[in-house]
């Protein structure tokens, strides 16, 4: 009997008489689910597009990811925070601009709930399902394409994972990465099951776009749900290259 099994037996002998038991815990934490996929695919670099204040990267670190992280966040206030959060992490770099389909400057709508900020107008269905997410301001931001900067990032090999959480702007990011996609092994996208931002691509259009570029859907992680009818409005989708 292993030490772990022996410890489990002792704990059960103590707490069983009072009506409790000890069982192995299988986490449903999204960061742990994602980490399992990163480990299985030997990912050593994560491109965190739409980093906001660093929530995604912080959770990955807590889950145990040790590799390189490159975060892209255009909002000035959010960027100050993510830059500070990354300051003591030698493997985490931050960049104060957005990624899209072309190099340009644009206005981004700032939401009262910062992670809901988007270049695209917010739909009525989003405002109804998430009170407090309404836009309160605008800011001029810079947009670059992943293709235009990829070679400057010092990335070697193809163990790269692209995470995009840009509130309806995900397809634009992919369109600016048509050359870079061949060097990327996995992708995580936040997709909408109903239109939450005006002009966003629907989820099946984006899935088809990636399917045509040799990626397959590997995992769906439930996300934002309508509090009234419990309908799932957003979810995270993980894709990995078919030929690897």
Beta strands, then each sheet from edge to edge (+ up, - down):
strand 1: 45-49
strand 2: 68-72
strand 3: 92-95
strand 4: 98-99
strand 5: 104-111
strand 6: 135-144
strand 7: 160-164
strand 8: 186-192
strand 9: 215-222
strand 10: 234-241
sheet 1: 3+ 2+ 1+ 7+ 8+ 10- 9+
sheet 2: 4+ 6+ 5-
end
